[in-house]
Amino acid sequence: MNLTDFAELLVTKITSSPELVKVKEFDSEEEVILEILVSEKDMGRVIGKSGKMIKALRTIIQAKAYNDGIKKIKINISSF
């Protein structure tokens, strides 16, 4: 499973509208940028209380990236 599919799987499990979750991967010379888009009403679920959920998501995705041989990854989460 690649990094994009993994991130999408994680985020869709915690949102109330999983069909609206979109994950895009951009490769640059220095790092990989992962952009996760969720609906505005799901933003609170993704962030979690005091940011604990987003912190956990970032940690898990970074661990997967490291196991896949990606040294630098930047994760952006936004709503539409």
ChimeraX commands (.cxc) that place a marker at each C-alpha (Angstrom):
marker #1 position 0.00,0.00,0.00 radius 0.5
marker #1 position 1.45,3.34,-0.98 radius 0.5
marker #1 position 1.55,6.38,1.27 radius 0.5
marker #1 position -1.39,8.16,-0.36 radius 0.5
marker #1 position -3.71,5.17,0.03 radius 0.5
marker #1 position -2.55,4.65,3.62 radius 0.5
marker #1 position -3.25,8.27,4.58 radius 0.5
marker #1 position -6.64,8.16,2.86 radius 0.5
marker #1 position -7.56,4.96,4.72 radius 0.5
marker #1 position -6.69,6.49,8.09 radius 0.5
marker #1 position -8.56,9.74,7.51 radius 0.5
marker #1 position -11.69,8.14,6.02 radius 0.5
marker #1 position -12.08,5.97,9.13 radius 0.5
marker #1 position -12.47,9.02,11.40 radius 0.5
marker #1 position -14.60,11.29,9.21 radius 0.5
marker #1 position -18.38,11.29,8.91 radius 0.5
marker #1 position -18.19,11.89,5.14 radius 0.5
marker #1 position -15.46,9.52,3.92 radius 0.5
marker #1 position -16.44,9.98,0.26 radius 0.5
marker #1 position -15.31,13.62,0.44 radius 0.5
marker #1 position -11.76,12.85,1.63 radius 0.5
marker #1 position -9.09,13.50,-1.00 radius 0.5
marker #1 position -5.37,12.87,-0.63 radius 0.5
marker #1 position -2.79,14.15,-3.12 radius 0.5
marker #1 position 0.95,13.53,-3.15 radius 0.5
marker #1 position 3.46,15.97,-4.59 radius 0.5
marker #1 position 7.13,15.08,-5.02 radius 0.5
marker #1 position 9.79,17.74,-4.90 radius 0.5
marker #1 position 13.55,17.33,-4.96 radius 0.5
marker #1 position 13.93,17.60,-1.19 radius 0.5
marker #1 position 10.71,16.22,0.26 radius 0.5
marker #1 position 7.31,14.66,-0.35 radius 0.5
marker #1 position 4.27,16.83,0.30 radius 0.5
marker #1 position 1.05,15.07,1.24 radius 0.5
marker #1 position -2.09,17.19,1.00 radius 0.5
marker #1 position -5.20,15.89,2.74 radius 0.5
marker #1 position -8.54,17.57,2.01 radius 0.5
marker #1 position -11.60,16.96,4.18 radius 0.5
marker #1 position -15.00,18.62,4.37 radius 0.5
marker #1 position -15.28,21.57,6.70 radius 0.5
marker #1 position -17.68,19.78,9.04 radius 0.5
marker #1 position -15.12,16.96,9.52 radius 0.5
marker #1 position -12.23,19.29,10.32 radius 0.5
marker #1 position -13.01,19.17,14.04 radius 0.5
marker #1 position -12.90,15.36,14.04 radius 0.5
marker #1 position -9.60,15.30,12.17 radius 0.5
marker #1 position -7.99,17.86,14.48 radius 0.5
marker #1 position -9.42,16.33,17.66 radius 0.5
marker #1 position -9.43,17.71,21.15 radius 0.5
marker #1 position -6.34,19.90,21.70 radius 0.5
marker #1 position -4.97,18.68,18.36 radius 0.5
marker #1 position -4.33,15.15,19.61 radius 0.5
marker #1 position -5.91,13.39,16.61 radius 0.5
marker #1 position -3.99,15.38,13.99 radius 0.5
marker #1 position -0.78,14.85,15.90 radius 0.5
marker #1 position -1.38,11.10,15.99 radius 0.5
marker #1 position -2.25,11.00,12.28 radius 0.5
marker #1 position 0.92,12.88,11.38 radius 0.5
marker #1 position 3.03,10.55,13.53 radius 0.5
marker #1 position 1.57,7.40,11.96 radius 0.5
marker #1 position 1.88,8.74,8.40 radius 0.5
marker #1 position 5.48,9.85,9.03 radius 0.5
marker #1 position 6.33,6.40,10.42 radius 0.5
marker #1 position 4.89,4.75,7.29 radius 0.5
marker #1 position 6.84,7.15,5.10 radius 0.5
marker #1 position 10.06,6.38,6.95 radius 0.5
marker #1 position 9.46,2.63,6.51 radius 0.5
marker #1 position 8.91,3.25,2.78 radius 0.5
marker #1 position 12.26,5.04,2.53 radius 0.5
marker #1 position 10.95,8.60,2.42 radius 0.5
marker #1 position 13.16,10.69,4.66 radius 0.5
marker #1 position 11.36,14.06,4.53 radius 0.5
marker #1 position 7.60,14.42,4.39 radius 0.5
marker #1 position 5.35,17.42,4.91 radius 0.5
marker #1 position 1.67,16.83,5.69 radius 0.5
marker #1 position -0.89,19.56,5.00 radius 0.5
marker #1 position -4.50,19.13,6.09 radius 0.5
marker #1 position -7.15,21.57,4.96 radius 0.5
marker #1 position -10.89,21.79,4.39 radius 0.5
marker #1 position -12.99,22.75,1.40 radius 0.5
marker link #1:1,2 radius 0.2
marker link #1:2,3 radius 0.2
marker link #1:3,4 radius 0.2
marker link #1:4,5 radius 0.2
marker link #1:5,6 radius 0.2
marker link #1:6,7 radius 0.2
marker link #1:7,8 radius 0.2
marker link #1:8,9 radius 0.2
marker link #1:9,10 radius 0.2
marker link #1:10,11 radius 0.2
marker link #1:11,12 radius 0.2
marker link #1:12,13 radius 0.2
marker link #1:13,14 radius 0.2
marker link #1:14,15 radius 0.2
marker link #1:15,16 radius 0.2
marker link #1:16,17 radius 0.2
marker link #1:17,18 radius 0.2
marker link #1:18,19 radius 0.2
marker link #1:19,20 radius 0.2
marker link #1:20,21 radius 0.2
marker link #1:21,22 radius 0.2
marker link #1:22,23 radius 0.2
marker link #1:23,24 radius 0.2
marker link #1:24,25 radius 0.2
marker link #1:25,26 radius 0.2
marker link #1:26,27 radius 0.2
marker link #1:27,28 radius 0.2
marker link #1:28,29 radius 0.2
marker link #1:29,30 radius 0.2
marker link #1:30,31 radius 0.2
marker link #1:31,32 radius 0.2
marker link #1:32,33 radius 0.2
marker link #1:33,34 radius 0.2
marker link #1:34,35 radius 0.2
marker link #1:35,36 radius 0.2
marker link #1:36,37 radius 0.2
marker link #1:37,38 radius 0.2
marker link #1:38,39 radius 0.2
marker link #1:39,40 radius 0.2
marker link #1:40,41 radius 0.2
marker link #1:41,42 radius 0.2
marker link #1:42,43 radius 0.2
marker link #1:43,44 radius 0.2
marker link #1:44,45 radius 0.2
marker link #1:45,46 radius 0.2
marker link #1:46,47 radius 0.2
marker link #1:47,48 radius 0.2
marker link #1:48,49 radius 0.2
marker link #1:49,50 radius 0.2
marker link #1:50,51 radius 0.2
marker link #1:51,52 radius 0.2
marker link #1:52,53 radius 0.2
marker link #1:53,54 radius 0.2
marker link #1:54,55 radius 0.2
marker link #1:55,56 radius 0.2
marker link #1:56,57 radius 0.2
marker link #1:57,58 radius 0.2
marker link #1:58,59 radius 0.2
marker link #1:59,60 radius 0.2
marker link #1:60,61 radius 0.2
marker link #1:61,62 radius 0.2
marker link #1:62,63 radius 0.2
marker link #1:63,64 radius 0.2
marker link #1:64,65 radius 0.2
marker link #1:65,66 radius 0.2
marker link #1:66,67 radius 0.2
marker link #1:67,68 radius 0.2
marker link #1:68,69 radius 0.2
marker link #1:69,70 radius 0.2
marker link #1:70,71 radius 0.2
marker link #1:71,72 radius 0.2
marker link #1:72,73 radius 0.2
marker link #1:73,74 radius 0.2
marker link #1:74,75 radius 0.2
marker link #1:75,76 radius 0.2
marker link #1:76,77 radius 0.2
marker link #1:77,78 radius 0.2
marker link #1:78,79 radius 0.2
marker link #1:79,80 radius 0.2
view
